[in-house]
Amino acid sequence: MLESLRRREFTSRRSWPFISVAECQRGPIIVDYSVKPADTALLRRIFNKYASHEEEGQKYMTAKNLIRDYLGMQRIEEYNETTLELLAGVVDQTKDGLISFSEFVAFEALLRDPDSHHKLIFQLFDLDGKGSVSYDEFRNVIQKTTFYNKIPFNFDSEFISSYFGNDKTRKVPFQEFSPLLQDLEKEYQRQAFFSSKMVEGEITAKQFSDIMKTLRGHLLTPYVRAYLLSVAGGEAKHLVSFGYYRAFNSMLDNIRTLHGMTMKVAKGNRYKEIKKEELLHEARTHQEITPLQVDILYHLCDMDRRGYVYSTFHACQLFPKLLSSLLQEPDENDKEMSYLMRTAQQAYRFSLGSVAGATGATAVYPIDLVKTRMQNQRAVLEAEKVYKNSIDCFFKVVRNEGPIGLYRGLLPQLLGVSPEKAIKLTTNDFVRGIFSDDDGFISLPYEIVAGGCGGAAQVMFTNPLEIVKIRLQVAGETPGRQVTAWQCVKELGFGGLYRGARACFLRDIPFSAIYFPSYAHFKMYFADENGHNGALGLFGSAMLAGVPAAALVTPADVIKTRLQVKARQGQQTYRGVMDAFSKILKEEGGIALWKGSLARVLRSSPQFGVTLLTYELLQRLFNVDFGGHPTAEKSDLRPSNPDLSLNPDHIGGMRVAVATFAGIETKFGLCLPKFRTPQPMTLIPGEPPAKPSG
């Protein structure tokens, strides 16, 4: 099942848990996910469209008009009339069985209220519309729920007296009603347990399963339903104590908190193996989470007793709404990109990579010039050395050549580094895409391969530009000599432009193979619990990844520099990589192979920090969806609100009407007869609703 979830996870961000939307062949629909106040004139036209009753020249909606025709709920032929009247009664404040336009407008405004769920459920119980709930009203609604017929509620309990008084004449105002519902859920659970036939104070696994499916069915996924009998009572026995029963219910109530804890431990890595000890350590900061709740969670999710769970997998098993979105089948447009779209995507990435590469190169070019001059210094005797160290080199360049000398050779560097970094980034992304699952998961060996491919592609294009850049950088060491890029090209010839290419491969392939996987894993480490990285996290990840990558390939960089720089009179010459390696080792010692390593790290780390930060931020700023394949990281995308209706007649607060009504069951646990997911509806005004399946 895990692999299935990996293949399907987050494939569609337009999932709709309450209403399924019919396909429309009249061109693309631009979806607006905001909830704004509805225009009164437009609301009037929509109201008149669905209102079927007329009195004294005024139109009114019936309960059927509102719930079935307009909102698309209760579309089955044998709908429950009592439920229909209860739901419509929330809007019908005068309780005359008809809904006026003013009541319709007031309902739209109510739905835009941040506290709309609580106000709606209160109005559902306030049958006379007087602003309070009496005992008779409360009992009347509870007796209409689906679970009351299976598990009767004792209305003569202390719980009822505490809210409605011993004589049951007290009325509960709105401010006290939400605590009443919360306590009702716990009281109902308590009564259900103790009304069961017990064995030494415990109930059987079958009784436990029946109670959970009846009272908490709205919180149970198919997975949890299937394993209720297996986990009842814990690992040692299958009799359920009241303590275990309460802990199981508390775990379901706290599932969002538990999911957030696991994501925090996983640092956004959806497939990190999380051990129980790690979650218990995190639970110390959450007083509502007990060790028994964690034990139950692991007992449910780790049926194979591996000792760990996956952050996404266990949430899918336990969290109904998340499960419905993860198992949503991808759109046909999401499954495969055309060749044209793939080409456009690579061109897009290349453009962003070019801008990012130029930005990073300009930021650190003075460090690169110092590194090159230090690596090209071939003197053995101390007296013959022009520069003592990198800092001395920096100040001598400024003193002898001016600040502009620090940017000698920048133009060919920019001409080279823009496509160089673009090719490296694009190739790495492209190869990662080949080896990744549909949800973007890629294993470490393939990350290394993708990075190495990026380095190899870079060398093929940039070696000629690199050798010209290096010759221009060291030209300033000879006073009075002016060298141009074209002169370097003419002097080298085509074959000479690829001098030291093997050394470049030796440097750039390992560098990229180390850098890109390190960057990806540093991003995970610095990510928040949702897997999102801020600008500081991106820059820090790119900087830190550059330290080992740049330092470990310094010997190859030294050899490459020696092969590409034209030797002056009296200086050693080299025939190839192995010849350069042996001569440097023999004449200057092994330490010479690490010359300029500090400057290389100081140059490469910030350069890639700026480059990758720019690249990622540009992708977020100019995020383009190439046929269902957005360029930004999935963790960086903020999902659209799945609770909003896409029906064009649902405007303003009416866009969340169905989701708010559904909260009666999903948020408060009150299951009304035949009140389930609405049937498919049309996006096109005026068309009849689709026939319900089955």
Sequence and secondary structure as in RCSB ss.txt:
>XXXX:A:sequence
MLESLRRREFTSRRSWPFISVAECQRGPIIVDYSVKPADTALLRRIFNKYASHEEEGQKYMTAKNLIRDYLGMQR
IEEYNETTLELLAGVVDQTKDGLISFSEFVAFEALLRDPDSHHKLIFQLFDLDGKGSVSYDEFRNVIQKTTFYNK
IPFNFDSEFISSYFGNDKTRKVPFQEFSPLLQDLEKEYQRQAFFSSKMVEGEITAKQFSDIMKTLRGHLLTPYVR
AYLLSVAGGEAKHLVSFGYYRAFNSMLDNIRTLHGMTMKVAKGNRYKEIKKEELLHEARTHQEITPLQVDILYHL
CDMDRRGYVYSTFHACQLFPKLLSSLLQEPDENDKEMSYLMRTAQQAYRFSLGSVAGATGATAVYPIDLVKTRMQ
NQRAVLEAEKVYKNSIDCFFKVVRNEGPIGLYRGLLPQLLGVSPEKAIKLTTNDFVRGIFSDDDGFISLPYEIVA
GGCGGAAQVMFTNPLEIVKIRLQVAGETPGRQVTAWQCVKELGFGGLYRGARACFLRDIPFSAIYFPSYAHFKMY
FADENGHNGALGLFGSAMLAGVPAAALVTPADVIKTRLQVKARQGQQTYRGVMDAFSKILKEEGGIALWKGSLAR
VLRSSPQFGVTLLTYELLQRLFNVDFGGHPTAEKSDLRPSNPDLSLNPDHIGGMRVAVATFAGIETKFGLCLPKF
RTPQPMTLIPGEPPAKPSG
>XXXX:A:secstr
 HHHHHHHTTS TT  SS  B    SS            HHHHHHHHHHH  EEETTEEEB HHIIIIIIS  S 
STT  HHHHHHHHHTT TT SS B HHHHHHHHHHHTSTTHHHHHHHHHH TT SSEE HHHHHHHHTTSTTTTT
S   TTSHHHHHHHTTTT   EEHHHHHHHHHHHHHHHHHHHHHTS  BTTBEEHHHHHHHHHHHSGGG  HHHH
HHHHHHTT SS SEE HHHHHHHHHHHHTHHHHHHHHHHHHTT TT EEEHHHHHHHHTT TT  HHHHHHHHHH
H TT  SEEEHHHHHHHH HHHHHHHT    HHHH   HHHHHHHHHHHHHHHHHHHHHHHHHHHHHHHHHHHHH
H    SGGG S SSHHHHHHHHHHHH GGGGGTTHHHHHHHHHHHHHHHHHHHHHHHHHHS TTS   HHHHHHH
HHHHHHHHHHHHHHHHHHHHHHHHHTTSTT    HHHHHHHHHHHHTTTTHHHHHHHHHHHHHHHHHHHHHHHHH
H  TTS   HHHHHHHHHHHHHHHHHHTHHHHHHHHHHHS   TTS   SSHHHHHHHHHHHT GGGGGTTHHHH
HHHHHHHHHHHHHHHHHHHHHT  BSSS BSS GGGS    TTS   TT  GGGGGHHHHHHHHHHTT    TT 
 S   B SSTTS       
